[in-house]
Amino acid sequence: MGSFSIWHWLIVLLIVVMVFGTKKLKNMGSDLGGAVKGFKDGMKEGGAAEDKPAAAPAAVAAQVQAEKTTIDVEAKTKS
């Protein structure tokens, strides 16, 4: 029960093709390829973004404080 033989994988592949169809599998493959390409492009852009200087700590602290501000509102029910 260790590893599967080539025949097991061929049967699994045949069942997958029968369930999804070749056209849907082709579309899923191209979508996966596009996602991998987008990820690689994002990683390249991320490396370029690291070269920029960081924001001033005071500006970052002010932005965080502004985001933490909440408004307390009492909800009224309709009768």
N, C-alpha and C positions, 0 to 999 in steps of 0.2 A: 504494500500500500504506500510505498515511498513516493516515487515520481511517476508521472503519467507518460505513457508511450506516445509516439507520433500518431498512432491511430486514435487515441483518445482526443488529442487536439484537433485532428481532422474532423471527427464527429462533432465536436463542440463548434468548430468553424461552420460546418454544414448547417447545424441547427440555428446558429446566429444569422446566417445568410437567409435561411428560410423564414425566420421570424421578422427580421428587419428589411430584407430586400437589398439588392445591390445598390440601388439609387440612394437610399437613405444612408447606407454605410459610406458611400462615396461622399455625400454631403457632410457627414460627421467627420470624415477624414480631412476634408478641406477646411472645415471649421476648426479642427484641432490644430492643423498647420498654421492657420491664421492667428490663432491664440498664441502659439509658440513664437511666431514671428513678432507679434505685438509685445510679448514679454521681453524678447531680446532687445527690441527697440527701446522699450522702457528702461531696461537695465543700462543701455548706452546713454540715454538721456539723464538717468540718475547719477551716473558718474560725472557728467558735465555739471550737474547742479551742485555737487559737493565742492566744486572749485569756488563758488560764490561765497562771500563773507556772510557770517551769521548775523541775525538781527541783534540790535542792542538789547541787553537784558532788561532795561527799564521799559522799553517799548513792548517787549514780550510779556512782562509782568502786568502792564496796564491792559493789554488785550485779554489776558487770562482773567483779570478782575472784572472786566466788562462782560465777559461771557458768563461769569458766575452770578451776575445780578439776576434776581428772579422777581416776579410780581405775584403777590399773593392775592388771589381772587376768590370770592365766595360764590359758589354756584347756586342759583335759585331754581327750584323745581316748578314746573307748570302744574296748576291744579285744575 
